[in-house]
């Protein structure tokens, strides 16, 4: 029987995972993801690419932004990655006695995960540079890589990349469409909430608003989006792994 991704089953499993791990998720995401996003949002201007039609100009603007803000971007990015990896470990099905166990395992997996992400990232980037469609397809096929790496199956980076490719066989586009749908919904809610908070702050404090509050709201939605995607991809991996024979 061909492998199939059931969106309804993903939704139900994701809700169950949230219910079981909600306290630990709130603690890890609050400290590692929310705080990092809050610091970066408060210290850095937003990235604005004015001309997306000109790919070379867009790449140049992004490069300039990174050069100007790398001292904040790099540390906060690494902390966010570590927090996200800890959440994947938390929901990986491992036997964990306390939240600290997830943090320790995530620390041990941190550099192998970075290496695997770089390998997959370069392949995906090459797909985007050749044509948009191959890049999108590879994004769907490798989306569950962190969930696979954090499972207690061993085998190293190469094995995890191969396993991710096998698990998502025939489901790359289904995973991508799910990710895009969830991203659009989250961005709409985040945009509405951000506009409302900015308007309230400006009505209280004038045109400048209250930057620390506005940046906190932005960071909150960054953390929420990260948690939603992590839980969703863990559920996707669980469902598709059950349909994939171990080899």
HUGI-V178489 format. One line per field, one symbol per residue. ss: DSSP state (2 for helix, 1 for strand, 0 for the rest). phi: phi as a letter, one per 40 degrees, with the letter a starting at -180 (. if undefined). psi: psi as a letter, one per 30 degrees, with the letter a starting at -180 (. if undefined). A space follows every 50 residues. Layout:
# HUGI-V178489
ss = ???
phi = ???
psi = ???
This chain:
# HUGI-V178489
ss = 00000022222222222222222222222222222222222220000000 00002222222222222222222222222222222222220000000022 22222222222222222222222222222202222222222000222220 00000222222222222000022222222222222222222222222222 22222000002222222222222222222222222222222200000
phi = .ccaccccccccccccccccbdcccccccccccccccccccccbcccbbc bcccccccccccccccccbccccccccccccccccccccdbcgccbcacd cccccccccdcdcdccccccccccccccccaccdcccccccbccdccccc ccbghgcdcccccdccccdgbdcccccccccccccccccccccccccccc ccccbgccgbdccccccdcccccccccdcccccccccccccccbccb
psi = kkkkjjeeeeeeeeeeeeeegeeeeeeeeeeeeeeeeeeeeefkllkjje iffjeeeeeeeeeeeeefgffeeeeeeeeeeeeeeeeeeegfgljkelef eeeeeeeefeeeeeeeeeeeeeeeeeeeeeleeeeeeeeeegegeeeeef kifafaeeeeeeeeeeegkggeeeeeeeeeeeeeeeeeeeeeeeeeeeee eefegaefajeeeeeeeeeefeeeeeeeeeeeeeeeeeeeefgkkk.
